[in-house]
Amino acid sequence: MMRVGQAVGVVSGVICLGLTAVFLFAHPYGQAGMTSASEWGMVGLAVLAGGTAVLAYLNRPQWILLTFILSFVPVGFYLLLTPGIFRWVGVAHLGYLAAYFVLTAVQKRNTTSM
């Protein structure tokens, strides 16, 4: 079960990282409205996505929850409610939360069974 939680976290991080790269370098909806602030926000989102993938691989659920809060609350929730391809960034963030719950459940089960 731990491998499932790790896989969900890594895949969610990679998906979010890929979509933020598309947003930054090949935005399909045009560059209208792009400011340096929005570009830096997406770079921060990409850093958090890469960090989440690494944290999931290393089995660090508390840190995954922190990356979920830092990325979903300001940006991911908004993107989840938008039409188009970037909705999947919000869905990937929900994958962070799912990975957190699975990895935490596995840790609790392992500590109580000993």
HURA-V542908 format. One line per field, one symbol per residue. phi: phi as a letter, one per 20 degrees, with the letter a starting at -180 (. if undefined). psi: psi as a letter, one per 30 degrees, with the letter a starting at -180 (. if undefined). A space follows every 50 residues. Layout:
BEGIN
phi=???
psi=???
END
This chain:
BEGIN
phi=.fffffffffffffffffffffffdbffdnefnfdfffffffffffffff fffffffemcffffffffffdffedfffffeeeoffgffffffffgfffg fffffffffffeee
psi=eeeeeeeeeeeeeeeeeeeeeeeefhjfglgkfklfeeeeeeeeeeeeee eeeeeeefhieeeeeeeeefeeeeeeeeefgllaefefeeeeefeeeeee eeeeeeeeeeeff.
END
